[in-house]
């Protein structure tokens, strides 16, 4: 028996040694490849692995929820559900939305006190949001007798400020480059959220129950993991003196962007109805799954860009954009070919969404300029961001309003695609015209 145990220990030790050797060789290969890719491959692969894991969990959870919504919930109820979330998104313009980017940028430079400061500042700045949400609840209940919207705005007023404040633990972890911990926390949050929503669908299916489940699940996980982050990392008390000022600038920039991002849902519901909104939501649902990937890319690159000089970043930016474009092009071509089979197999009730989804997938190509957007954020190019955000938001609001009224759902899809490419044009134009700093 003793001999057998020694043999097992020996084999285990040899296996562990082999794994360490393979890891060292792989790291050496990545270091060697940097002279050809002109990227920090070791950092990118290690952090990118966890971002990919997070994306897989997020996409898996979203897919499971989509299956439940498509096969267990009437289209009209789902349309109403998306409409309420769209209204909540519009109200979000009244909060200090720029804190997320500001916290990442501050923590990456060692100002870890940004987490607690941002939490309380966000609650303080949510006073207007709370007052407006309560007023909307009162208005819909007493003047329109609409109990659904009255309850929805009441829930929004109570939960959203705490959710957005507590969720600042995510940019805190990004700034510290703790991608593994962030992925674990987000994975548990998404799974818990998915269980809550599916349970609400199975046991009730009423729109009010779905809204309560949506916000209460987010509230529970946000508060818990904010507390966990504080306990685990015990952030220092160093505070970036420009934290709130920069967050304020970004929040002003976000106002029109938030309106533009949620106007489509409100317009479709009020102009075309709940069922067309459900069809539209499923049409953009799969292509929109690239957004978490691009956000993950931002989470990886933003802390690095915050530490590096502008000239150093510029030297390799075009290379990053080209690689991202090629990757996106392959994804788009594959999606257009497979979309009809995918919808037929998993979302048979939403066959009408297929063509709209194929057209909308072209917008993924515009995400290739993400490195430029990260560069502007990391280097606090306030003036340039004002020009870009305001131009894009005004363009999107006008395009969505005009084309939706003129052409219905097809017009809305075309407006979204055209806007994405306008984003590409304006970012590249501003980047080229910017004075180069050493």
N, C-alpha and C positions, 0 to 999 in steps of 0.2 A: 504493500500500500504506500509506503514511504517513497519507494522508487517511482511509483506511478505519479505521485504528487510532484516529485522533483522533475519528472519528464514534462509534466504539464506546465510547471513554472518556466522550464527551459524554453519550451515551444512558445509560450506567451511572451517571454522576454525577447526571443528572436523576432517574433512578429512585430512587437512594439518597436524594436530597433530598425526593422525593415521599413515600417511606416514613417519613422523619423527621417530615415535616409531618403525615402521617396519625396517627403515634404521638402527637405533641403534641396534636392535636385530640382524639384518643381520651382522653388523660389529662385534658384540660380538661373533656371530657364527664363522665368519672368523678368529677372533683372537684365539678362542678356538681350531679351526682346525689346527692352525699352529704347534702345538706340534705333530701332526700326519703327516702332509704334509712336515714339516720342510722347509716351504717357508713363505715369507712375503705375506700372502694371501690378506690382505687389499690393499696393494700397487698393487699386481699382478692383482686382480680382477678389481679395479678401473681403472688402466691404460690399462688393457687388454680389458675392455669394449670398450674404444675408438679405440684401435687398431683393434678390431673386426668390429666396425662400418666402419672404414676406409677400411678394407679389403672387406667388403660387397660392398661399393661404388666402389672400384677399380675393383673388379670382375664383378660387374654389368656393369660398363662402358666398360670393356674389352670384355664382352660377347656381348654387343650391337654392338661394333665395329666389332667383329668377324662375327656376323650375316650380317652386311653390306658388309664386305669384301667377305664373302662366297657366298652371294646371289645377290650382285649388281656389283661385279667386276670380270672381267675375270681372270682366274688363272695366266696367263702369266703376266698381269699387276701387280697382287699382288706379284708375284715372283720378279719382277723388283723392286718394292717398298721395299721389305725385303732386297734385295741385296744392295740397296743404304744405308739403315739404318745399314746394316752390315759393309759397308765401313766407315760410320761415326763412328761406334763403334771402328773400328780398329784405326782410327786417334785419338780417345780419349786417346789412350795410351801415347800420347805426352803431355797431360795436367797433372796438379797436382791433380791427382785423390784421393790421400790419405787425402786431406783436410777434407772430410766429417767425417771420423772417428776421425781425430785429433780435429775437432771443438767440436764434442760431448764430447770427453774426457776432453777437456779444460773447456768448459762451465759448465760441471757437477761439476768442482772444483772451480767455481766462476770466471773464466777468460772470462767474457762476451765480452770483446773487440776482442775476436777471430773472431767474425762475420765480422766486417768491415775489419779487417786485412786480413782475408782469402779471402774476396771479391776482394780486390785490388791485393793481391799476385797471386791469380788465373788468373786474367786478365794479369798481368805481365808475368807469366809463360806460357801464351797461345801464346806468340809471335811465337814460333816455329811451333805450331799447325796451326796458321793463315797462316804463310809463306808456309807451306807444302800444305795446302788446296788450296790456291790460285795457287800454282805451278801446282797442279794436275788439277785444272780447266783449266788453260792455256794449259797444255799438251794435255788433251782430246779434247779440242776445235780445236787447231791449227794442231795437229799431227794425230788425229784420226777422226776429224769431228763429234765426239760424243757430240751432244748438251745436251743430258740428263745428262750425267755425268759431263759435264762442268758446267751446271747450278746447279747441286746438290752440287758439291764441293764449288761453289761460295756461295751458301746459307749456307752451313756448316761453312765456314770460317767466315761469318758475324755474325751468330746467336749463335753458340755453346759456344764460350767463355763467352758470357753474360748470357746464360742460366745456364751453370754450376756454374758460380760465384754467380748469384742471388739465385739459388736453395740451397745455403748454409744456407738459413734461416731454412731449414728443420732440419739439424743436430743441429742448434742452439736451436730450440724448443725441440728437443729430450733431449739435455743436460739440459735444464731447466725443463724437465718433464712436459711440456705443451702439453700433448698428445691430449687434446680436441681441442685446437686451431689448432694444426698440422692437425688433421683429417678434420676440417672444411675447412682449406685452401686447403688441397689436394683434398677434395671432389669437391670444386668449380673449381679447376684447371682441374681435370679429366673430369668433365661434360662439361666445356668450350672447352677442347681439343676434346672431342667426338663430340660435335656439329660442330666444325670446320672441322674435318675429314669427317664426314658423309655428310656435305654440299658439300665438295670438290668432294666426290664420286657421289652425286646426280646431281650436276650441271656441272661437267666436266668429271671426271673419268680418266683424263690424269695424267700420272705419275708425270710430273713436277708440276702440281697443287697440287697433294697429298703431295709432298715433301715440297713445300712452306707452305701449311697448317700445316703440322706436326711441322715444326720448328718455324713458326711465332706464333702459338698458345702457344707453350711452352715458347717462349720469353716473350709474353705479360703477362702470368700468373706469371712467375718467377719474373720478375721485379716488378710487382704490389705487390705481397705478401712479397717480400723482403722489400719493402718500408713500408708495413703495419707492419711487425715485428719490424722494427726499431722504428716506430712511437709509437707502442703499448707498447713495453718493455723497450725502451730507455736503451740499454745495457751499463754497466759501461765500463771504459776504461782500465780495467785490462787485460793484455796480457800475456799469457803463453809463457815464453821465449823459450820453446822447441816446440812450435806449428809448425813452418815451418819445423824444422829439422825432427820431427816425421812424418809430412805429406810427406816429401821428401822420407823417408825410405819406407813408405807405398805405395807411388807412384811408386817407383822402383819395389817393390813387385808386384804391379798391372799390370806392363807392359806385362809380359808373360801371365798373367791371362786374360787380355783384348784381347790379340791376340787369345788365346785359345777359348775364349767365342764367338768370332765373325768369326773365321776361318771357322766354319761349313757352314755358309751362303755363304761365298765367294767361298768355294770349290764346294758346290752343284751347285751354279749358273753357274760357269765356267766349271765344269766337267760333270754335268748331265742336267742343263738347268733351265729355270725360273719356269716351271710347277712343276718339282720335288721339287724345293725349296718351292713352295706354299704348296704342300702336306706335306712336312717335317715341315713347320711352323705350320700347323694346327694339326699335330701329337703331337708336344711338347707343343702346346699352353695351353691346359687345365691343364696338370700336372705342367707346369711352374707357374701356379697361386699360387702354394704353396710358391713361392719365396717371394712375398710380405708379407705373413704370417710370414715366418722366419725372414724377415727384420724387421717386426713389433715386433717380439719377441726380436730381437737384440736391437731395440730402447727402449724397456722396461727394459731389463736386463743390458745393457751397462752402463748407469749412475749409477746403484746400484753397479755393480761390480767395477766401478772406485772408489767408496767410501769405499769399504770393503777390509779387509786384505785377502791375498792369502789363508791362512789356513781356514778362515771362508768360503770362496767360495768353496774350495776343499771338505769341510765337507759334502756338500749337492749336489755336481755336478752329481754324479752317479744317484741319485734319480731323478733329472731333466731329464737326458738323457733317463732313463727307461720310464718315463711317456710320453715323447715326442715320443719315439719309438712305444709304444702301440697305441697312438693317430694316428700316421702315418700309422701303419699297418691296422687299421680299415678303414682309408680313401682309401688306396691302394686297399684293397679287394673290397670295395664298387665300386670304380671307374672301376676296371677291369670288374665287372659284368654288370655295367650300360653303359659303353662306347658305345657299338654297338647301343643301343636304342637312346642314346644322339646324336650321329652323324647322325643317320638316320632322327631324328626329326628336327635338327637345321642346320646341315651342309651336306645335301644330296650329294652335289657335291664332297665331300671329304671322301667318303666311304673307299678309299684306305688308309686313315690315321689311321683307327681304330686299326689295329693290331700293327702298329708302336707305337701308343699312349699307348696301354696297356702294351707293353714291357717297354716303357720309364717311365711309372708310377712307376715301381719298384724302380727307382732312388730316389723317395721321401723318402724311408726308410733311405737313407743315411743322410738326413737332421737332423736326431736325434742327431747328435753330435754337433749341433749348439752351445750349452752352452760352449763347450770346445773352439770353435773359438772365442766366445765373451770374455772368460776368457783371452785368449792370447792377444786380442786387448786391453782390459781394463787395463791389467798390463804391457802393452808395451813390450811384449816378442819379441823383434825385431829379435834376432837370430833364435828363433824357427819358427817365421813367414816366414823368408827367406827360411828356409829349406823346410817348408810345401808348400808354394806358388810356389817356383821354381820347386820342385819335381812334384807337381800336374800339373802345366802348361806344363812342358816338356812331362809328361806322356800323357796329353790330346791331345796336338798337334800331337804327334807321333801316338797315337791311332786313332784319327780322320782322319789323312792323310792316314794311311795305310789301315784301315778298310773301309773307303769311296771308295778308289780306288779299293779295292779288292771285296767288297760286295755291293756297292752302298748305297742306303738309309738305308737298314737293318744294314749294317756295321756301318754307322754313328750313328744310334740309339744305337747299342750295345756298341760302343765306349763311348758314353755319359753316359750310365748306368755304365759301368765298371769304368769309371773315377770317378763318384760320390762315388762308394764304395772304390776306392783307396784313396779318400779324407778322408773317415771315418777311414781307416786303418792307414794312416800316422798321422792324428791328435791324435788318441788314443795312437799310439806308442810314439809319441813325448811327449804327456802329461804324460804318465807313466814313461818315462825316465827322465823327468825334475826333478831337485833337488827341494825339498819342502822347502819353506821359511815360516817363522813364521809371 
